[in-house]
């Protein structure tokens, strides 16, 4: 059975871009589309209108609808077990109200079994229509790199791979006076980490234009800035170092609320004792 693209729909105006983005993603992948509505109230009309729009805009796309009686997060997570991609909008009401503003969004992003796309409006900036990917040295970052390079090949886009780091302030043995951080050494270590993480992917995808960038600062501020003008920003569902808490704390809210392009969340498929 072909794993479909699943998109959450609630009938709100902001959910329309997610529907259209999901349909385009399904067409590009040659996959069917499933439109999911989860709410206490009847969603028959919402699903009927969404399916009619898909038939009008994408007449060749196989499209079905599903109504769930469980919570939006539970419905999306359940659907993700047999999906290739789950797509949601960054605002909504009804069944998907607050989906990407609070615990429901975090629960879905952390526990989905497949990649999750958060569709945000594109904002002009320096991303230059590239795919931006956040990199550290975790299996979740490897999943993000895998997804980013797969998308880059599919879309014919270049990649900007970014590693965010924060210089640590060391201390003299006496502990009485802070020592000025060695900024050049910190940057060199960050660059070495990024180059090492990218090497297998550069070997596997020699045809893809890749720009490697290290940036001092928090992951949230760096990635939000780099997302402006980008086609897509790809991140893992967990991280460490500069990307600690990327999708479990304040940084996730910053990226979801302020990214200047859609956000694609990759999921490491193996068991993780921290999850």
DOBA-531271 format. One record per residue (C-alpha): residue in one letter; x, y, z. Coordinates in nm, 2 decimals, always signed. Example, Ala and Ser with C-alpha at 12.3 -4.5 7.8 and 13.67 -1.06 7.14 Angstrom:
2
<res a, px +1.23, py -0.45, pz +0.78>;
<res s, px +1.37, py -0.11, pz +0.71>;
END
This chain:
275
<res x, px +0.00, py +0.00, pz +0.00>;
<res x, px +0.13, py +0.34, pz -0.10>;
<res x, px +0.20, py +0.57, pz +0.20>;
<res x, px +0.00, py +0.89, pz +0.13>;
<res x, px +0.06, py +1.26, pz +0.21>;
<res x, px -0.18, py +1.35, pz +0.50>;
<res x, px -0.30, py +1.70, pz +0.55>;
<res x, px -0.50, py +1.84, pz +0.84>;
<res x, px -0.80, py +2.05, pz +0.74>;
<res x, px -1.04, py +2.25, pz +0.96>;
<res x, px -1.22, py +2.48, pz +0.71>;
<res x, px -1.03, py +2.80, pz +0.82>;
<res x, px -0.88, py +3.04, pz +0.57>;
<res x, px -0.52, py +2.98, pz +0.70>;
<res x, px -0.56, py +2.60, pz +0.64>;
<res x, px -0.60, py +2.66, pz +0.26>;
<res x, px -0.22, py +2.71, pz +0.20>;
<res x, px -0.15, py +2.38, pz +0.39>;
<res x, px -0.40, py +2.20, pz +0.16>;
<res x, px -0.25, py +2.35, pz -0.15>;
<res x, px +0.11, py +2.28, pz -0.03>;
<res x, px +0.02, py +1.92, pz +0.06>;
<res x, px -0.14, py +1.86, pz -0.28>;
<res x, px +0.17, py +1.99, pz -0.46>;
<res x, px +0.39, py +1.77, pz -0.24>;
<res x, px +0.17, py +1.47, pz -0.32>;
<res x, px +0.19, py +1.54, pz -0.69>;
<res x, px +0.57, py +1.59, pz -0.68>;
<res x, px +0.60, py +1.25, pz -0.50>;
<res x, px +0.34, py +1.07, pz -0.71>;
<res x, px +0.15, py +0.99, pz -0.40>;
<res x, px -0.22, py +1.00, pz -0.30>;
<res x, px -0.35, py +1.28, pz -0.07>;
<res x, px -0.56, py +1.21, pz +0.24>;
<res x, px -0.74, py +1.51, pz +0.39>;
<res x, px -0.80, py +1.46, pz +0.77>;
<res x, px -1.05, py +1.64, pz +0.99>;
<res x, px -1.06, py +1.58, pz +1.36>;
<res x, px -1.31, py +1.76, pz +1.58>;
<res x, px -1.60, py +1.71, pz +1.82>;
<res x, px -1.83, py +1.86, pz +1.57>;
<res x, px -1.93, py +1.73, pz +1.23>;
<res x, px -1.66, py +1.79, pz +0.96>;
<res x, px -1.85, py +1.65, pz +0.66>;
<res x, px -1.89, py +2.00, pz +0.50>;
<res x, px -1.53, py +2.09, pz +0.57>;
<res x, px -1.40, py +1.77, pz +0.40>;
<res x, px -1.65, py +1.80, pz +0.11>;
<res x, px -1.53, py +2.15, pz +0.03>;
<res x, px -1.16, py +2.06, pz +0.07>;
<res x, px -1.20, py +1.76, pz -0.16>;
<res x, px -1.39, py +1.97, pz -0.42>;
<res x, px -1.10, py +2.22, pz -0.42>;
<res x, px -0.85, py +1.95, pz -0.48>;
<res x, px -1.05, py +1.80, pz -0.77>;
<res x, px -1.07, py +2.15, pz -0.92>;
<res x, px -0.70, py +2.25, pz -0.87>;
<res x, px -0.54, py +1.91, pz -0.91>;
<res x, px -0.77, py +1.69, pz -1.12>;
<res x, px -0.52, py +1.41, pz -1.16>;
<res x, px -0.44, py +1.37, pz -0.79>;
<res x, px -0.60, py +1.08, pz -0.60>;
<res x, px -0.77, py +1.23, pz -0.30>;
<res x, px -0.97, py +1.08, pz -0.01>;
<res x, px -1.10, py +1.23, pz +0.31>;
<res x, px -1.10, py +1.09, pz +0.67>;
<res x, px -1.30, py +1.21, pz +0.97>;
<res x, px -1.16, py +1.13, pz +1.32>;
<res x, px -1.33, py +1.15, pz +1.65>;
<res x, px -1.01, py +1.17, pz +1.85>;
<res x, px -0.81, py +1.48, pz +1.93>;
<res x, px -0.62, py +1.65, pz +1.64>;
<res x, px -0.28, py +1.54, pz +1.78>;
<res x, px -0.39, py +1.18, pz +1.82>;
<res x, px -0.54, py +1.17, pz +1.48>;
<res x, px -0.23, py +1.31, pz +1.31>;
<res x, px +0.00, py +1.08, pz +1.50>;
<res x, px -0.21, py +0.78, pz +1.42>;
<res x, px -0.22, py +0.88, pz +1.05>;
<res x, px +0.15, py +0.94, pz +1.04>;
<res x, px +0.22, py +0.57, pz +1.11>;
<res x, px +0.12, py +0.49, pz +0.75>;
<res x, px +0.19, py +0.82, pz +0.59>;
<res x, px +0.49, py +0.95, pz +0.39>;
<res x, px +0.44, py +1.31, pz +0.51>;
<res x, px +0.20, py +1.49, pz +0.74>;
<res x, px +0.11, py +1.85, pz +0.66>;
<res x, px -0.04, py +2.12, pz +0.88>;
<res x, px -0.10, py +2.49, pz +0.87>;
<res x, px +0.05, py +2.73, pz +1.12>;
<res x, px -0.29, py +2.87, pz +1.23>;
<res x, px -0.64, py +2.72, pz +1.25>;
<res x, px -0.96, py +2.68, pz +1.44>;
<res x, px -1.21, py +2.41, pz +1.52>;
<res x, px -1.04, py +2.07, pz +1.52>;
<res x, px -0.70, py +2.21, pz +1.45>;
<res x, px -0.73, py +2.52, pz +1.67>;
<res x, px -0.40, py +2.59, pz +1.84>;
<res x, px -0.25, py +2.30, pz +1.66>;
<res x, px +0.09, py +2.47, pz +1.62>;
<res x, px +0.07, py +2.71, pz +1.91>;
<res x, px +0.08, py +2.48, pz +2.22>;
<res x, px +0.10, py +2.13, pz +2.35>;
<res x, px -0.09, py +1.98, pz +2.05>;
<res x, px +0.17, py +2.10, pz +1.80>;
<res x, px +0.47, py +1.99, pz +2.02>;
<res x, px +0.31, py +1.65, pz +2.08>;
<res x, px +0.25, py +1.60, pz +1.71>;
<res x, px +0.60, py +1.72, pz +1.61>;
<res x, px +0.77, py +1.50, pz +1.86>;
<res x, px +0.58, py +1.18, pz +1.83>;
<res x, px +0.48, py +1.16, pz +1.46>;
<res x, px +0.62, py +0.86, pz +1.28>;
<res x, px +0.70, py +1.04, pz +0.96>;
<res x, px +0.82, py +1.39, pz +0.85>;
<res x, px +0.58, py +1.68, pz +0.95>;
<res x, px +0.55, py +1.99, pz +0.73>;
<res x, px +0.44, py +2.32, pz +0.89>;
<res x, px +0.32, py +2.54, pz +0.61>;
<res x, px +0.41, py +2.91, pz +0.67>;
<res x, px +0.40, py +3.20, pz +0.43>;
<res x, px +0.72, py +3.28, pz +0.25>;
<res x, px +0.89, py +3.60, pz +0.35>;
<res x, px +1.16, py +3.77, pz +0.13>;
<res x, px +1.51, py +3.75, pz +0.26>;
<res x, px +1.86, py +3.61, pz +0.21>;
<res x, px +1.76, py +3.24, pz +0.18>;
<res x, px +1.77, py +3.28, pz -0.20>;
<res x, px +1.52, py +3.02, pz -0.27>;
<res x, px +1.74, py +2.75, pz -0.12>;
<res x, px +1.67, py +2.47, pz +0.13>;
<res x, px +1.81, py +2.55, pz +0.47>;
<res x, px +1.89, py +2.26, pz +0.70>;
<res x, px +1.99, py +2.27, pz +1.07>;
<res x, px +2.29, py +2.05, pz +1.15>;
<res x, px +2.44, py +1.91, pz +1.47>;
<res x, px +2.59, py +1.57, pz +1.55>;
<res x, px +2.28, py +1.37, pz +1.65>;
<res x, px +2.08, py +1.10, pz +1.47>;
<res x, px +1.80, py +1.34, pz +1.44>;
<res x, px +2.02, py +1.58, pz +1.25>;
<res x, px +2.12, py +1.30, pz +1.02>;
<res x, px +1.75, py +1.24, pz +0.95>;
<res x, px +1.72, py +1.61, pz +0.87>;
<res x, px +2.01, py +1.60, pz +0.63>;
<res x, px +1.87, py +1.29, pz +0.46>;
<res x, px +1.54, py +1.46, pz +0.42>;
<res x, px +1.69, py +1.79, pz +0.30>;
<res x, px +1.91, py +1.63, pz +0.03>;
<res x, px +1.61, py +1.42, pz -0.08>;
<res x, px +1.40, py +1.73, pz -0.12>;
<res x, px +1.68, py +1.92, pz -0.28>;
<res x, px +1.72, py +1.66, pz -0.55>;
<res x, px +1.34, py +1.63, pz -0.60>;
<res x, px +1.29, py +2.01, pz -0.62>;
<res x, px +1.61, py +2.10, pz -0.80>;
<res x, px +1.72, py +2.33, pz -0.52>;
<res x, px +2.05, py +2.41, pz -0.36>;
<res x, px +2.12, py +2.36, pz +0.02>;
<res x, px +2.24, py +2.59, pz +0.29>;
<res x, px +2.36, py +2.37, pz +0.58>;
<res x, px +2.37, py +2.57, pz +0.91>;
<res x, px +2.53, py +2.48, pz +1.24>;
<res x, px +2.46, py +2.72, pz +1.52>;
<res x, px +2.69, py +2.74, pz +1.82>;
<res x, px +2.73, py +2.95, pz +2.13>;
<res x, px +3.08, py +3.02, pz +2.26>;
<res x, px +3.13, py +2.90, pz +2.62>;
<res x, px +3.30, py +3.13, pz +2.87>;
<res x, px +3.58, py +2.94, pz +3.05>;
<res x, px +3.74, py +3.05, pz +3.38>;
<res x, px +4.08, py +3.09, pz +3.52>;
<res x, px +4.18, py +2.81, pz +3.77>;
<res x, px +4.12, py +3.06, pz +4.05>;
<res x, px +3.76, py +3.11, pz +3.93>;
<res x, px +3.79, py +3.47, pz +4.01>;
<res x, px +3.80, py +3.62, pz +3.67>;
<res x, px +3.62, py +3.51, pz +3.35>;
<res x, px +3.85, py +3.44, pz +3.05>;
<res x, px +3.77, py +3.59, pz +2.71>;
<res x, px +3.64, py +3.31, pz +2.50>;
<res x, px +3.86, py +3.20, pz +2.21>;
<res x, px +3.61, py +3.29, pz +1.94>;
<res x, px +3.82, py +3.17, pz +1.65>;
<res x, px +3.88, py +2.83, pz +1.81>;
<res x, px +3.51, py +2.80, pz +1.88>;
<res x, px +3.43, py +2.88, pz +1.52>;
<res x, px +3.69, py +2.64, pz +1.39>;
<res x, px +3.54, py +2.36, pz +1.60>;
<res x, px +3.20, py +2.44, pz +1.48>;
<res x, px +3.32, py +2.44, pz +1.12>;
<res x, px +3.50, py +2.11, pz +1.17>;
<res x, px +3.18, py +1.95, pz +1.31>;
<res x, px +2.97, py +2.08, pz +1.02>;
<res x, px +3.22, py +1.97, pz +0.75>;
<res x, px +3.24, py +1.62, pz +0.91>;
<res x, px +2.86, py +1.59, pz +0.92>;
<res x, px +2.82, py +1.70, pz +0.56>;
<res x, px +3.10, py +1.48, pz +0.41>;
<res x, px +2.89, py +1.16, pz +0.36>;
<res x, px +2.61, py +1.36, pz +0.20>;
<res x, px +2.84, py +1.56, pz -0.04>;
<res x, px +2.98, py +1.22, pz -0.15>;
<res x, px +2.63, py +1.08, pz -0.20>;
<res x, px +2.49, py +1.39, pz -0.38>;
<res x, px +2.78, py +1.54, pz -0.57>;
<res x, px +2.54, py +1.71, pz -0.81>;
<res x, px +2.37, py +1.93, pz -0.54>;
<res x, px +2.51, py +2.28, pz -0.47>;
<res x, px +2.58, py +2.29, pz -0.09>;
<res x, px +2.67, py +2.60, pz +0.11>;
<res x, px +2.81, py +2.52, pz +0.46>;
<res x, px +2.76, py +2.80, pz +0.72>;
<res x, px +2.85, py +2.82, pz +1.09>;
<res x, px +2.68, py +3.10, pz +1.29>;
<res x, px +2.73, py +3.21, pz +1.65>;
<res x, px +2.39, py +3.24, pz +1.83>;
<res x, px +2.09, py +3.04, pz +1.93>;
<res x, px +1.94, py +2.79, pz +1.69>;
<res x, px +1.61, py +2.96, pz +1.69>;
<res x, px +1.74, py +3.31, pz +1.60>;
<res x, px +1.99, py +3.17, pz +1.34>;
<res x, px +1.74, py +2.94, pz +1.17>;
<res x, px +1.46, py +3.20, pz +1.16>;
<res x, px +1.69, py +3.45, pz +1.00>;
<res x, px +1.82, py +3.20, pz +0.75>;
<res x, px +1.47, py +3.09, pz +0.66>;
<res x, px +1.38, py +3.43, pz +0.52>;
<res x, px +1.36, py +3.39, pz +0.15>;
<res x, px +1.43, py +3.02, pz +0.16>;
<res x, px +1.21, py +2.76, pz -0.01>;
<res x, px +1.21, py +2.53, pz +0.29>;
<res x, px +1.38, py +2.49, pz +0.63>;
<res x, px +1.45, py +2.13, pz +0.75>;
<res x, px +1.52, py +2.04, pz +1.11>;
<res x, px +1.53, py +1.73, pz +1.32>;
<res x, px +1.29, py +1.66, pz +1.60>;
<res x, px +1.56, py +1.65, pz +1.86>;
<res x, px +1.90, py +1.81, pz +1.89>;
<res x, px +2.19, py +1.91, pz +2.11>;
<res x, px +2.44, py +2.19, pz +2.14>;
<res x, px +2.31, py +2.49, pz +1.94>;
<res x, px +2.00, py +2.30, pz +1.85>;
<res x, px +1.90, py +2.18, pz +2.20>;
<res x, px +1.53, py +2.18, pz +2.25>;
<res x, px +1.47, py +2.29, pz +1.89>;
<res x, px +1.13, py +2.12, pz +1.89>;
<res x, px +1.06, py +2.08, pz +2.26>;
<res x, px +1.09, py +2.44, pz +2.39>;
<res x, px +1.11, py +2.80, pz +2.31>;
<res x, px +1.31, py +2.76, pz +1.99>;
<res x, px +1.04, py +2.55, pz +1.84>;
<res x, px +0.78, py +2.82, pz +1.90>;
<res x, px +1.02, py +3.08, pz +1.75>;
<res x, px +1.07, py +2.87, pz +1.43>;
<res x, px +0.70, py +2.77, pz +1.39>;
<res x, px +0.58, py +3.13, pz +1.45>;
<res x, px +0.85, py +3.32, pz +1.27>;
<res x, px +1.01, py +3.11, pz +1.00>;
<res x, px +1.00, py +3.28, pz +0.66>;
<res x, px +0.91, py +2.96, pz +0.48>;
<res x, px +0.75, py +2.62, pz +0.54>;
<res x, px +0.92, py +2.41, pz +0.81>;
<res x, px +0.99, py +2.04, pz +0.75>;
<res x, px +1.05, py +1.83, pz +1.06>;
<res x, px +1.24, py +1.51, pz +1.01>;
<res x, px +1.21, py +1.21, pz +1.24>;
<res x, px +1.48, py +0.96, pz +1.33>;
<res x, px +1.33, py +0.62, pz +1.28>;
<res x, px +1.51, py +0.42, pz +1.54>;
<res x, px +1.43, py +0.40, pz +1.91>;
<res x, px +1.56, py +0.68, pz +2.13>;
<res x, px +1.57, py +0.64, pz +2.50>;
<res x, px +1.52, py +1.00, pz +2.55>;
<res x, px +1.19, py +1.01, pz +2.38>;
END
